[in-house]
Amino acid sequence: MSDARIDQLQKAIMEKDSAVVAFSGGVDSATLAYLAHNTLGGRAVAVTVKLFSYPKRELDNAKKIAAEIGIQHRIVDFDELKVPSIAANTSRRCYYCKKEILGLLAIVKEELGFNVILEGSNASDTVVYRPGREALSEAGKLVYSPFVEHGVTKEEIRQIARQAGLTVADKPPSPCLASRFPYGNVLTRESIGRVETAEYFLSDMGFTELRVRDHNGMARIELCPSDFRELLINREKILSYFKMIGFDYVTLDIEGFRSGSMDEIL
């Protein structure tokens, strides 16, 4: 990523004068927080909205990355399962959730007397199914997405993060746990907790890119095809654990890991 492109982004952020940064701790929001902190200093604050479906390890990571950047970090709790339009888990779930999150960020922005909410959508997001973009559009000037406005792709964001020495530069995407369920399957604390526990189990075994999709009690494991052999070697151990935590059936998706597989039917 050229210095000129980075300067362009920082100039755009500087024009906002003060900002709340929507901060999940992933590479997009971390890179945005880094740029905002470098540009605005104390007039930039990172805010993480802690959903029930936001993995605990991701929250721990967000705290670590905020400290690494040096930006002030706030955490706002939000139980999205109390919102019927979100818990119903329709194909519009992300829209309703994003609306709620933006409302909470707007409250923090007003408390601080800041001008805008910065959020990390990028140019690569515009070619995939992202119903949350509608909520961003409806928010108007309340929200600013510099990576989208300046056509910055996901890979370019990773380049900025690497140049900045951010430890999240090569971190795989980690969408909320609600994305592990087919649309129409109502979200519950029990089912979300089961998926989180199952994914931690596989992660602790050394698997990296993975998803455990929950189809009404049937686990569909997505891994990189190169990891299939290792999973099958540990088949009995994995099967025993998954059944212990409440899955009725355990399957391996031979198509392999791919982000957003629940959107394939849309």
Contacts in CASP RR format, 6 or more apart in sequence:
PFRMAT RR
TARGET T0000
AUTHOR 0000-0000-0000
METHOD contacts of the structure
MODEL  1
MSDARIDQLQKAIMEKDSAVVAFSGGVDSATLAYLAHNTLGGRAVAVTVK
LFSYPKRELDNAKKIAAEIGIQHRIVDFDELKVPSIAANTSRRCYYCKKE
ILGLLAIVKEELGFNVILEGSNASDTVVYRPGREALSEAGKLVYSPFVEH
GVTKEEIRQIARQAGLTVADKPPSPCLASRFPYGNVLTRESIGRVETAEY
FLSDMGFTELRVRDHNGMARIELCPSDFRELLINREKILSYFKMIGFDYV
TLDIEGFRSGSMDEIL
1 156 0 8 1.000
1 159 0 8 1.000
1 160 0 8 1.000
1 163 0 8 1.000
5 150 0 8 1.000
5 152 0 8 1.000
5 156 0 8 1.000
6 35 0 8 1.000
6 160 0 8 1.000
6 163 0 8 1.000
8 150 0 8 1.000
9 35 0 8 1.000
9 146 0 8 1.000
9 147 0 8 1.000
9 150 0 8 1.000
9 152 0 8 1.000
10 35 0 8 1.000
10 38 0 8 1.000
10 39 0 8 1.000
12 144 0 8 1.000
12 146 0 8 1.000
12 149 0 8 1.000
12 150 0 8 1.000
13 19 0 8 1.000
13 35 0 8 1.000
13 36 0 8 1.000
13 39 0 8 1.000
13 40 0 8 1.000
13 118 0 8 1.000
13 146 0 8 1.000
14 39 0 8 1.000
14 40 0 8 1.000
16 40 0 8 1.000
16 115 0 8 1.000
16 116 0 8 1.000
16 118 0 8 1.000
16 144 0 8 1.000
17 40 0 8 1.000
17 43 0 8 1.000
17 115 0 8 1.000
18 40 0 8 1.000
18 43 0 8 1.000
18 44 0 8 1.000
18 112 0 8 1.000
18 113 0 8 1.000
18 114 0 8 1.000
18 115 0 8 1.000
18 116 0 8 1.000
19 36 0 8 1.000
19 40 0 8 1.000
19 43 0 8 1.000
19 44 0 8 1.000
19 45 0 8 1.000
19 114 0 8 1.000
19 115 0 8 1.000
19 116 0 8 1.000
19 117 0 8 1.000
19 118 0 8 1.000
19 144 0 8 1.000
20 44 0 8 1.000
20 45 0 8 1.000
20 46 0 8 1.000
20 47 0 8 1.000
20 105 0 8 1.000
20 108 0 8 1.000
20 109 0 8 1.000
20 112 0 8 1.000
20 114 0 8 1.000
20 116 0 8 1.000
20 117 0 8 1.000
20 118 0 8 1.000
21 29 0 8 1.000
21 32 0 8 1.000
21 33 0 8 1.000
21 36 0 8 1.000
21 44 0 8 1.000
21 45 0 8 1.000
21 46 0 8 1.000
21 47 0 8 1.000
21 71 0 8 1.000
21 117 0 8 1.000
21 118 0 8 1.000
21 119 0 8 1.000
22 29 0 8 1.000
22 47 0 8 1.000
22 49 0 8 1.000
22 101 0 8 1.000
22 105 0 8 1.000
22 117 0 8 1.000
22 118 0 8 1.000
22 119 0 8 1.000
22 120 0 8 1.000
23 29 0 8 1.000
23 30 0 8 1.000
23 33 0 8 1.000
23 46 0 8 1.000
23 47 0 8 1.000
23 48 0 8 1.000
23 62 0 8 1.000
23 66 0 8 1.000
23 73 0 8 1.000
24 48 0 8 1.000
24 54 0 8 1.000
24 58 0 8 1.000
24 62 0 8 1.000
25 33 0 8 1.000
25 48 0 8 1.000
25 58 0 8 1.000
25 61 0 8 1.000
25 62 0 8 1.000
25 65 0 8 1.000
25 66 0 8 1.000
25 168 0 8 1.000
26 58 0 8 1.000
26 61 0 8 1.000
26 62 0 8 1.000
26 65 0 8 1.000
26 168 0 8 1.000
26 171 0 8 1.000
26 173 0 8 1.000
26 174 0 8 1.000
27 154 0 8 1.000
27 157 0 8 1.000
27 158 0 8 1.000
27 161 0 8 1.000
27 166 0 8 1.000
27 168 0 8 1.000
27 169 0 8 1.000
27 170 0 8 1.000
27 171 0 8 1.000
28 120 0 8 1.000
28 121 0 8 1.000
28 122 0 8 1.000
28 147 0 8 1.000
28 154 0 8 1.000
28 157 0 8 1.000
29 46 0 8 1.000
29 119 0 8 1.000
29 120 0 8 1.000
30 65 0 8 1.000
30 69 0 8 1.000
30 161 0 8 1.000
30 166 0 8 1.000
30 168 0 8 1.000
31 157 0 8 1.000
31 160 0 8 1.000
31 161 0 8 1.000
31 164 0 8 1.000
31 166 0 8 1.000
32 118 0 8 1.000
32 119 0 8 1.000
32 120 0 8 1.000
32 146 0 8 1.000
32 147 0 8 1.000
33 44 0 8 1.000
33 46 0 8 1.000
33 65 0 8 1.000
33 66 0 8 1.000
33 69 0 8 1.000
33 71 0 8 1.000
34 69 0 8 1.000
34 71 0 8 1.000
34 160 0 8 1.000
34 161 0 8 1.000
34 164 0 8 1.000
34 166 0 8 1.000
35 146 0 8 1.000
35 160 0 8 1.000
36 44 0 8 1.000
36 71 0 8 1.000
36 118 0 8 1.000
37 44 0 8 1.000
37 69 0 8 1.000
37 70 0 8 1.000
37 71 0 8 1.000
41 71 0 8 1.000
42 71 0 8 1.000
42 72 0 8 1.000
43 114 0 8 1.000
44 71 0 8 1.000
44 72 0 8 1.000
44 118 0 8 1.000
45 71 0 8 1.000
45 72 0 8 1.000
45 73 0 8 1.000
45 74 0 8 1.000
45 108 0 8 1.000
45 112 0 8 1.000
45 114 0 8 1.000
46 66 0 8 1.000
46 69 0 8 1.000
46 71 0 8 1.000
46 72 0 8 1.000
46 73 0 8 1.000
46 74 0 8 1.000
47 73 0 8 1.000
47 74 0 8 1.000
47 75 0 8 1.000
47 76 0 8 1.000
47 105 0 8 1.000
47 108 0 8 1.000
48 59 0 8 1.000
48 62 0 8 1.000
48 73 0 8 1.000
48 74 0 8 1.000
48 75 0 8 1.000
48 76 0 8 1.000
49 76 0 8 1.000
49 78 0 8 1.000
49 101 0 8 1.000
49 104 0 8 1.000
49 105 0 8 1.000
50 59 0 8 1.000
50 75 0 8 1.000
50 76 0 8 1.000
50 77 0 8 1.000
50 78 0 8 1.000
51 78 0 8 1.000
51 79 0 8 1.000
51 80 0 8 1.000
51 97 0 8 1.000
51 176 0 8 1.000
52 79 0 8 1.000
52 80 0 8 1.000
52 81 0 8 1.000
52 189 0 8 1.000
52 192 0 8 1.000
53 80 0 8 1.000
53 81 0 8 1.000
53 176 0 8 1.000
53 177 0 8 1.000
53 178 0 8 1.000
53 187 0 8 1.000
53 192 0 8 1.000
54 176 0 8 1.000
54 177 0 8 1.000
55 174 0 8 1.000
55 176 0 8 1.000
55 177 0 8 1.000
55 196 0 8 1.000
55 199 0 8 1.000
56 196 0 8 1.000
57 200 0 8 1.000
58 174 0 8 1.000
59 75 0 8 1.000
61 168 0 8 1.000
62 73 0 8 1.000
63 73 0 8 1.000
63 75 0 8 1.000
64 167 0 8 1.000
65 166 0 8 1.000
65 167 0 8 1.000
65 168 0 8 1.000
66 72 0 8 1.000
66 73 0 8 1.000
67 73 0 8 1.000
68 166 0 8 1.000
68 167 0 8 1.000
69 166 0 8 1.000
74 108 0 8 1.000
76 104 0 8 1.000
76 105 0 8 1.000
76 108 0 8 1.000
78 100 0 8 1.000
78 101 0 8 1.000
78 104 0 8 1.000
80 86 0 8 1.000
80 87 0 8 1.000
80 97 0 8 1.000
80 100 0 8 1.000
80 178 0 8 1.000
81 87 0 8 1.000
81 187 0 8 1.000
81 188 0 8 1.000
81 189 0 8 1.000
83 96 0 8 1.000
83 97 0 8 1.000
83 100 0 8 1.000
85 92 0 8 1.000
85 93 0 8 1.000
85 96 0 8 1.000
86 93 0 8 1.000
86 96 0 8 1.000
86 97 0 8 1.000
86 100 0 8 1.000
86 178 0 8 1.000
86 187 0 8 1.000
87 186 0 8 1.000
87 187 0 8 1.000
87 188 0 8 1.000
88 184 0 8 1.000
88 186 0 8 1.000
88 187 0 8 1.000
89 178 0 8 1.000
89 181 0 8 1.000
89 183 0 8 1.000
89 184 0 8 1.000
89 185 0 8 1.000
89 186 0 8 1.000
89 187 0 8 1.000
90 183 0 8 1.000
90 184 0 8 1.000
91 131 0 8 1.000
91 183 0 8 1.000
91 266 0 8 1.000
92 131 0 8 1.000
93 131 0 8 1.000
93 178 0 8 1.000
93 183 0 8 1.000
94 130 0 8 1.000
94 131 0 8 1.000
94 132 0 8 1.000
95 131 0 8 1.000
95 132 0 8 1.000
95 134 0 8 1.000
95 135 0 8 1.000
97 132 0 8 1.000
97 176 0 8 1.000
97 178 0 8 1.000
98 131 0 8 1.000
98 132 0 8 1.000
98 135 0 8 1.000
98 136 0 8 1.000
99 135 0 8 1.000
99 138 0 8 1.000
102 117 0 8 1.000
102 135 0 8 1.000
102 136 0 8 1.000
102 139 0 8 1.000
102 142 0 8 1.000
102 143 0 8 1.000
105 117 0 8 1.000
106 117 0 8 1.000
106 142 0 8 1.000
109 115 0 8 1.000
109 116 0 8 1.000
109 117 0 8 1.000
109 142 0 8 1.000
116 141 0 8 1.000
116 142 0 8 1.000
116 143 0 8 1.000
116 144 0 8 1.000
117 139 0 8 1.000
117 142 0 8 1.000
117 143 0 8 1.000
117 144 0 8 1.000
118 143 0 8 1.000
118 144 0 8 1.000
118 145 0 8 1.000
118 146 0 8 1.000
119 136 0 8 1.000
119 143 0 8 1.000
119 144 0 8 1.000
119 145 0 8 1.000
120 145 0 8 1.000
120 146 0 8 1.000
120 147 0 8 1.000
120 148 0 8 1.000
121 130 0 8 1.000
121 133 0 8 1.000
121 136 0 8 1.000
121 145 0 8 1.000
121 147 0 8 1.000
121 148 0 8 1.000
122 147 0 8 1.000
122 148 0 8 1.000
122 151 0 8 1.000
122 152 0 8 1.000
122 153 0 8 1.000
122 154 0 8 1.000
122 156 0 8 1.000
122 157 0 8 1.000
123 147 0 8 1.000
123 148 0 8 1.000
123 151 0 8 1.000
123 152 0 8 1.000
123 153 0 8 1.000
123 154 0 8 1.000
124 153 0 8 1.000
124 154 0 8 1.000
124 155 0 8 1.000
125 133 0 8 1.000
125 148 0 8 1.000
125 154 0 8 1.000
126 133 0 8 1.000
126 148 0 8 1.000
128 260 0 8 1.000
128 263 0 8 1.000
129 260 0 8 1.000
129 263 0 8 1.000
129 266 0 8 1.000
136 143 0 8 1.000
136 145 0 8 1.000
146 152 0 8 1.000
147 157 0 8 1.000
158 169 0 8 1.000
158 170 0 8 1.000
161 168 0 8 1.000
161 169 0 8 1.000
162 169 0 8 1.000
162 170 0 8 1.000
172 208 0 8 1.000
172 209 0 8 1.000
173 259 0 8 1.000
175 259 0 8 1.000
175 260 0 8 1.000
177 192 0 8 1.000
177 193 0 8 1.000
177 195 0 8 1.000
177 196 0 8 1.000
178 187 0 8 1.000
178 192 0 8 1.000
179 260 0 8 1.000
179 262 0 8 1.000
180 195 0 8 1.000
180 211 0 8 1.000
180 212 0 8 1.000
180 213 0 8 1.000
180 214 0 8 1.000
180 262 0 8 1.000
181 187 0 8 1.000
181 191 0 8 1.000
181 195 0 8 1.000
181 213 0 8 1.000
181 214 0 8 1.000
181 262 0 8 1.000
182 213 0 8 1.000
182 215 0 8 1.000
182 262 0 8 1.000
183 262 0 8 1.000
183 265 0 8 1.000
183 266 0 8 1.000
185 191 0 8 1.000
185 214 0 8 1.000
185 215 0 8 1.000
185 216 0 8 1.000
191 214 0 8 1.000
191 217 0 8 1.000
194 214 0 8 1.000
194 245 0 8 1.000
194 246 0 8 1.000
194 247 0 8 1.000
195 212 0 8 1.000
195 214 0 8 1.000
197 245 0 8 1.000
198 212 0 8 1.000
198 219 0 8 1.000
198 241 0 8 1.000
198 242 0 8 1.000
198 245 0 8 1.000
198 247 0 8 1.000
199 210 0 8 1.000
199 211 0 8 1.000
199 212 0 8 1.000
201 238 0 8 1.000
201 241 0 8 1.000
201 242 0 8 1.000
202 210 0 8 1.000
202 212 0 8 1.000
202 221 0 8 1.000
202 223 0 8 1.000
202 238 0 8 1.000
203 210 0 8 1.000
205 234 0 8 1.000
205 238 0 8 1.000
207 223 0 8 1.000
207 227 0 8 1.000
207 230 0 8 1.000
207 231 0 8 1.000
208 224 0 8 1.000
209 223 0 8 1.000
209 224 0 8 1.000
209 257 0 8 1.000
210 221 0 8 1.000
210 222 0 8 1.000
210 223 0 8 1.000
210 227 0 8 1.000
210 257 0 8 1.000
211 221 0 8 1.000
211 222 0 8 1.000
211 257 0 8 1.000
211 259 0 8 1.000
211 261 0 8 1.000
212 219 0 8 1.000
212 220 0 8 1.000
212 221 0 8 1.000
212 222 0 8 1.000
213 219 0 8 1.000
213 220 0 8 1.000
213 221 0 8 1.000
213 222 0 8 1.000
213 253 0 8 1.000
213 261 0 8 1.000
213 262 0 8 1.000
214 220 0 8 1.000
214 247 0 8 1.000
217 246 0 8 1.000
217 247 0 8 1.000
217 248 0 8 1.000
217 249 0 8 1.000
218 247 0 8 1.000
218 248 0 8 1.000
218 249 0 8 1.000
218 250 0 8 1.000
218 251 0 8 1.000
219 242 0 8 1.000
219 247 0 8 1.000
219 249 0 8 1.000
219 250 0 8 1.000
219 251 0 8 1.000
220 251 0 8 1.000
220 252 0 8 1.000
220 253 0 8 1.000
221 231 0 8 1.000
221 238 0 8 1.000
221 250 0 8 1.000
221 251 0 8 1.000
221 252 0 8 1.000
221 253 0 8 1.000
222 253 0 8 1.000
222 255 0 8 1.000
222 256 0 8 1.000
222 257 0 8 1.000
222 258 0 8 1.000
222 261 0 8 1.000
223 231 0 8 1.000
223 252 0 8 1.000
223 256 0 8 1.000
223 257 0 8 1.000
224 256 0 8 1.000
224 257 0 8 1.000
225 254 0 8 1.000
225 256 0 8 1.000
228 252 0 8 1.000
228 254 0 8 1.000
231 238 0 8 1.000
231 252 0 8 1.000
232 252 0 8 1.000
238 250 0 8 1.000
239 250 0 8 1.000
242 250 0 8 1.000
243 250 0 8 1.000
253 261 0 8 1.000
255 261 0 8 1.000
END
